[in-house]
C-alpha cells in the first residue's frame, strides 16, 4: 500500500496556487492557526441567539387603508405560515444550542491544551 502524506499534498496545492497567483483573486488557504478565533465564534453565537426567534409581525406602515389591507392579508395568510415559522424557530434554537455546546467543548479542550503545555 502506498503511503499518503497530506502535508506533502497540501504543500503542492499551496505552491501551485502561489505559482498561479490565485491569492490576488481571493482564493487562498488559511494556516491551521488562523482558522479558529474564539472571539469571532462567540460573537457569531451571540448573533445567532439574538436572531433565532422569528417574528410573524412587524410594524405596519402606511395610510389607514393600506394598514387595514396589510393586517387583513396577514390574518388570512397566518395559518398557512404559522407551522413553517414554528418549525424554523425550533431548528434555529437547536442550532444555537449545538453552537453553545461546541463552544464549551472548544473552551474545555483549550484549557486542557494549556495545562498540557504547562506540564
N, C-alpha and C positions, 0 to 999 in steps of 0.2 A: 504494500500500500504506500502511496506517495504522501510524504509529509507536506502539510499546507501551512504556510506561515502568513497569518493575517496581517502582521506588521509589514511584511515584505509587499504584500498585495496592495495594502493601503498606501504604502510609500510610493509604489509605482503609479498608482492612480493620482496621488497628490503631485508627483513630479510631472506627469502628463498634463494635469490641469495647469500647473505653473508654466509649462512649456507652451501651452496654447493660450495663455493669458486670459483664462476664464475668470480670474479673480476680479478683474475690472468690470466684468458684466454681472457681478453679484453672485456668481457660483463659486463657492469655496467650502472647505471643511473647517469645522471648529476643532481645536485641540480638545482632548478629554477634560482638561482642567477648566476650559472656558464654557463647557456645556451647562453645568449646574450652578445657578446662583440662587442661594436661599432667599434673598430679599425679593427677587423677581417672582419666584414661585409663591412666596407668601402673599405678595401684593395681588397676584393673579387669583389666588384662592379667595382673598377678601373681595375682590371684584366679582368673582363667580357667585359668592354668597349673597352679595347685595343685589345681584341680578337674577337670582334663582326663582323668585316669585314673579309670576306673570299676572298683570292686572288686566282684567277684561274691559275695564272702563278707564277712559281718560277724560279730561275736561272737554266739554263740548263748546266750541266757539262758533261765532256767527250770530246772525239775527235770530229773532224769536221763532220765525217759521223754519229756518234752517236747523235750529236746535231741536225743534219738535220732531222733524223728519229724521234727524240723526238718532234721536232717542228711540223713536218708533222702530227704525230699522234694527237698532241694537237689540231691542226686546224681541223682535221677530227672529233674528239670526242667533241669539244667545243659546237656545237649546242645542243647536247643531254644533256649536263650537265648544260648549262647556266641557264635554267629555275629553276632547283633544287637549284643551288647556289643562285640565286636571292631570292627564297622563304626562304632559310635558313638565308640569310642576313637580310631579313625583320623580321623573327622570332627572331633572335638574338637581333636586335635593339629594338623590343618590349619588350623582356625580360629585357634588360638593363634599358629601360625606367620604367618598373614596379619596378625594384630594386631601382632605384633612388627615385621613389615616396614612396616606403616602408621606405627607409632610412629617407626621410624628415618627414614622419609621425612619425616614431620612435623618431626622434630628438625632434619633437614638443611635443610628449607625455612625453618624459623625462624631458623637460623643465617645463611642467605643473606639473609633479610629484614633481620636485624640489621646485616649487613655493608653492605647497600644503604642502610640508614638512616644509617650512619656516613659513607658516602662521599658 
